[in-house]
């Protein structure tokens, strides 16, 4: 979320200036920062698209869900272990039974297939399928990177059957993986993209981008958000995108991600099996289910990491992290892992 760290001067200046200009207006009207943000995101995509702004990732996925219904089809294919949010529509797309069970029955006709299994995906999609929902890298599910060619196959299969390919880039987007959109590593163009988390540099904003003719499906009045796309949060997001470009932070994320990943592997610690991920979205896969203990030990040592699974530690530092800070983390990590092992 804090893509540029805490209190980044560009974000503070943008928010302060906007609050002194126009803090809020009805979404019946367009605002300069909202238009600027939409244009900037479409420029990053490199193909015509329309943007709907909301307040979070789950809201962005609700918009995407609505768009799929406007195709006239209702069947959806999603991934086992995938995570798309906690509101009812997004939860229906989430392939984690423990999160779904307390709230069932959930909306939608959703079929779940193993993530990364192209054959299973192809078998599940037919001419009645409205959409396939996928994460380019499974974040909440443990920073799982699909096999090479998986997203390209998903694009091929959905195109063959006239279904939409919806990519949830809430965790992977806005430069975190070393490309502005993670799907750009695979050279494909989806029909719908959802964004949030780091987009606002700490302020609440989500976005749903609908590409080409898909953008014509959601017409004015079919969805809305009182605070979505408000001038303050869109101004913050514009500042984030300008900073990414000015400081070359997207390419830098790719370089520093390799530094961090290789540094962890070179420790050859017995608790570390391997490191997976792209850019500055990494998963440290452990040899035993000690992720919670390692998370606690890291916090005591002054580092915030996340147990994304019982045996996976997720690392997603701000893109402004320095090489010195990476070195500091790598120096402290063996003791953190030792403490996690014995906990």
C-alpha positions in Angstrom: 0.0 0.0 0.0 2.7 2.5 1.0 4.4 2.1 -2.4 6.5 5.2 -1.9 7.0 4.6 1.8 5.5 6.9 4.5 5.0 10.6 4.1 6.5 10.8 0.6 6.8 14.5 -0.2 5.3 14.2 -3.7 2.1 12.6 -2.2 1.9 15.1 0.6 2.3 18.0 -1.8 -0.4 16.6 -4.2 -2.9 15.9 -1.4 -2.4 19.3 0.3 -2.6 21.2 -2.9 -5.8 19.4 -3.9 -7.5 19.8 -0.5 -6.8 23.5 -0.9 -8.4 23.5 -4.3 -11.3 20.9 -4.4 -11.7 18.2 -1.8 -14.8 16.5 -3.1 -17.5 16.8 -5.7 -20.3 14.6 -6.9 -19.3 11.9 -9.3 -21.7 13.4 -11.8 -18.8 15.6 -12.7 -15.3 14.9 -13.9 -12.3 16.4 -12.2 -8.9 17.3 -13.5 -6.9 14.8 -11.3 -9.4 12.0 -12.2 -9.0 12.6 -15.9 -5.3 12.8 -15.5 -5.1 9.5 -13.7 -7.3 7.7 -16.2 -5.2 9.0 -19.0 -2.0 8.0 -17.3 -3.2 4.4 -16.6 -4.4 3.9 -20.1 -1.1 5.2 -21.4 0.7 2.6 -19.3 -1.6 0.0 -20.7 -0.8 1.1 -24.3 -4.3 0.4 -25.7 -7.6 2.2 -25.5 -9.5 1.6 -22.3 -11.9 3.1 -19.8 -11.3 3.5 -16.1 -13.7 3.3 -13.2 -12.4 4.5 -9.8 -13.4 3.2 -6.5 -11.9 2.9 -3.0 -10.3 -0.5 -2.7 -9.3 -3.7 -4.4 -12.4 -5.6 -3.5 -14.6 -2.8 -4.9 -12.6 -2.9 -8.1 -13.3 -6.6 -8.4 -17.0 -6.0 -7.8 -17.0 -3.7 -10.8 -15.2 -6.3 -12.8 -17.8 -8.9 -11.7 -20.6 -6.6 -12.9 -18.9 -6.2 -16.2 -18.8 -9.9 -16.7 -22.6 -10.1 -16.1 -23.2 -7.5 -18.8 -21.9 -10.0 -21.4 -25.1 -12.0 -21.0 -23.3 -15.0 -19.5 -22.9 -15.9 -15.9 -20.4 -18.7 -15.7 -17.0 -17.7 -14.3 -13.7 -19.7 -13.9 -11.3 -18.7 -11.1 -8.3 -20.2 -9.4 -8.1 -22.4 -6.3 -6.2 -20.4 -3.7 -6.9 -17.1 -5.4 -7.9 -14.1 -3.5 -10.0 -11.2 -4.9 -11.5 -9.5 -1.8 -13.9 -9.9 1.1 -17.2 -8.3 -0.2 -19.7 -10.8 -1.4 -19.0 -10.7 -5.1 -15.2 -10.7 -4.7 -15.5 -13.4 -2.1 -17.4 -15.5 -4.6 -14.4 -15.4 -6.8 -12.0 -16.2 -4.0 -10.7 -19.8 -4.1 -10.1 -20.2 -0.4 -12.9 -22.3 1.3 -12.1 -21.0 4.8 -12.8 -17.5 3.8 -15.9 -18.4 1.8 -17.6 -20.9 4.2 -19.0 -18.5 6.8 -20.9 -16.5 4.1 -22.2 -19.1 1.8 -24.2 -19.3 -0.4 -22.3 -16.7 -2.4 -23.4 -15.1 -5.7 -22.2 -16.4 -9.0 -21.7 -19.6 -10.9 -18.0 -20.0 -10.2 -15.8 -23.0 -11.1 -12.4 -23.2 -9.4 -9.4 -24.8 -11.2 -5.8 -25.4 -10.0 -3.8 -22.2 -10.4 -1.1 -22.6 -13.1 -2.7 -25.7 -14.7 -3.4 -24.6 -18.3 -5.1 -27.9 -19.2 -7.5 -27.6 -16.3 -8.3 -24.0 -17.3 -8.9 -24.9 -20.9 -11.2 -27.8 -19.9 -13.3 -25.5 -17.7 -13.9 -22.7 -20.2 -16.6 -23.1 -22.8 -19.0 -21.0 -24.9 -21.1 -20.3 -21.8 -18.2 -18.8 -19.8 -18.5 -15.1 -19.1 -15.0 -14.6 -17.8 -11.8 -16.1 -16.3 -10.5 -14.3 -13.2 -6.8 -14.7 -12.4 -4.0 -13.0 -10.5 -0.8 -12.7 -12.6 1.0 -13.8 -9.5 -1.0 -15.3 -6.6 -0.4 -12.9 -3.7 -2.5 -13.9 -0.8 -2.2 -17.5 -1.8 1.6 -17.5 -1.1 3.3 -15.5 -3.9 2.8 -18.3 -6.4 4.2 -17.6 -9.9 2.4 -19.5 -12.7 4.4 -21.6 -15.2 5.7 -19.7 -18.3 3.0 -19.4 -20.9 0.1 -19.8 -18.5 -1.3 -16.3 -18.9 -0.8 -16.5 -22.6 -2.8 -19.7 -22.7 -5.5 -18.1 -20.6 -5.7 -15.3 -23.1 -5.9 -17.8 -26.0 -8.6 -19.9 -24.3 -10.8 -16.9 -23.4 -10.5 -15.4 -26.8 -11.5 -18.7 -28.4 -14.7 -18.9 -26.5 -15.6 -15.2 -26.4 -15.0 -14.9 -22.7 -13.4 -12.0 -20.8 -9.9 -12.4 -19.3 -10.0 -10.4 -16.0 -6.6 -9.9 -14.3 -6.6 -8.9 -10.6 -3.5 -6.7 -10.4 -4.3 -5.3 -6.9 -1.1 -6.7 -5.5 1.0 -7.0 -8.6 0.2 -3.7 -10.4 1.7 -0.3 -10.3 5.3 -1.4 -10.8 5.8 -3.8 -8.0 7.0 -6.7 -10.2 9.4 -4.7 -12.3 6.7 -3.9 -15.0 3.9 -1.4 -14.5 1.4 -4.2 -14.9 2.6 -7.7 -14.1 0.8 -9.2 -17.2 3.2 -7.1 -19.4 5.9 -9.6 -18.5 3.9 -12.1 -20.6 3.2 -9.8 -23.5 -0.6 -10.2 -23.3 -3.5 -7.7 -23.1 -6.5 -8.7 -20.8 -10.0 -7.4 -21.2 -10.3 -6.1 -17.6 -7.6 -5.1 -15.1 -8.2 -4.3 -11.4 -5.8 -2.1 -9.3 -5.6 -0.8 -5.8 -3.2 -1.0 -2.9 -0.1 1.0 -4.0 -1.9 3.1 -6.5 -2.7 5.9 -4.0 0.6 5.8 -2.2 -1.2 5.1 1.1 -4.6 6.8 0.2 -7.6 4.6 -0.5 -8.2 4.2 -4.2 -9.0 1.3 -6.6 -9.4 1.2 -10.3 -11.1 -1.1 -12.8 -9.8 -0.7 -16.4 -11.9 -2.1 -19.2 -10.1 -2.5 -22.5 -11.4 -1.8 -25.9 -15.0 -2.8 -26.6 -15.3 -4.2 -23.1 -15.3 -0.6 -21.9 -18.6 -0.1 -23.6 -20.4 -2.6 -21.4 -20.6 -0.6 -18.2 -22.6 2.4 -19.1 -23.3 5.5 -16.9 -25.8 4.6 -14.1 -25.0 0.9 -13.9 -22.5 1.4 -11.1 -21.4 4.2 -8.9 -19.3 5.2 -5.9 -19.7 8.3 -3.7 -16.1 8.6 -2.9 -14.6 6.7 -5.7 -12.3 8.8 -7.9 -12.4 11.7 -5.5 -10.0 14.5 -6.4 -7.7 14.0 -3.4 -7.1 10.3 -3.9 -6.7 10.7 -7.7 -4.3 13.5 -7.2 -2.3 11.3 -4.9 -2.3 8.5 -7.4 -1.1 10.9 -10.2 1.7 11.9 -7.9 2.6 8.3 -7.4 2.7 7.6 -11.1 4.8 10.7 -11.8 7.3 9.7 -9.1 7.6 6.1 -10.5 8.5 7.6 -13.9 10.8 10.3 -12.6 12.8 8.0 -10.4 12.7 5.0 -12.7 11.2 3.0 -9.8 9.6 0.3 -11.9 12.8 -0.9 -13.5 14.5 -0.4 -10.2 12.0 -2.8 -8.5 13.1 -5.5 -10.9 16.8 -5.0 -10.2 16.4 -4.7 -6.4 14.0 -7.7 -6.3 16.8 -9.9 -7.8 19.3 -8.5 -5.3 17.0 -9.3 -2.4 16.0 -12.8 -3.8 19.6 -13.8 -4.5 20.8 -12.5 -1.1 18.3 -14.6 0.7 19.2 -17.7 -1.3 22.9 -17.1 -0.8 22.4 -17.3 3.0 21.7 -21.1 2.5 19.7 -21.1 5.7 18.2 -24.6 6.5 14.7 -23.0 7.0 14.7 -21.5 3.5 13.7 -23.8 0.7 13.6 -21.2 -2.1 12.5 -17.7 -3.0 9.8 -17.1 -5.7 8.1 -14.0 -7.1 9.0 -11.1 -9.4 10.5 -7.7 -8.6 9.6 -6.6 -5.1 6.9 -9.1 -4.6 8.7 -12.1 -3.2 7.7 -15.3 -1.3 10.3 -17.0 0.9 9.2 -20.6 0.9 10.2 -22.4 4.1 11.1 -26.0 4.7 8.6 -26.2 7.6 5.4 -24.4 8.5 7.1 -21.8 10.6 5.9 -18.6 8.7 4.0 -17.2 11.7 6.9 -17.6 14.0 9.3 -16.0 11.5 6.9 -13.1 11.0 6.8 -12.5 14.8 10.6 -12.8 15.0 11.1 -10.3 12.2 8.7 -7.9 13.8 10.7 -8.1 17.1 13.8 -7.3 15.0 12.2 -4.3 13.4 11.1 -5.7 10.1 7.5 -6.0 8.9 6.9 -9.2 6.8 3.8 -11.2 6.3 3.0 -14.9 6.6 1.2 -15.4 3.3 0.9 -19.2 4.0 1.9 -21.5 6.7 5.2 -22.0 5.0 5.6 -18.8 3.0 6.9 -15.3 4.1 5.7 -12.6 1.8 8.1 -9.6 1.2 6.6 -6.5 -0.4 8.7 -3.5 0.6 8.1 0.1 -0.7 9.7 0.6 -4.1 11.9 3.3 -2.6 13.8 0.7 -0.5 17.5 1.3 -0.7 20.3 -1.2 -1.2 21.5 -0.4 2.3 18.2 -1.3 3.7 18.2 -4.6 1.8 21.7 -5.3 3.2 20.4 -4.5 6.7 17.6 -7.0 6.3 19.8 -9.7 4.9 22.3 -9.2 7.8 19.5 -9.6 10.3 17.6 -12.4 8.6 19.7 -15.5 9.7 19.0 -14.7 13.4 15.3 -14.1 12.6 15.1 -17.4 10.8 16.9 -19.1 13.7 14.4 -17.7 16.2 11.5 -18.8 13.9 12.9 -22.3 13.7 13.0 -22.8 17.5 9.7 -21.0 18.3 
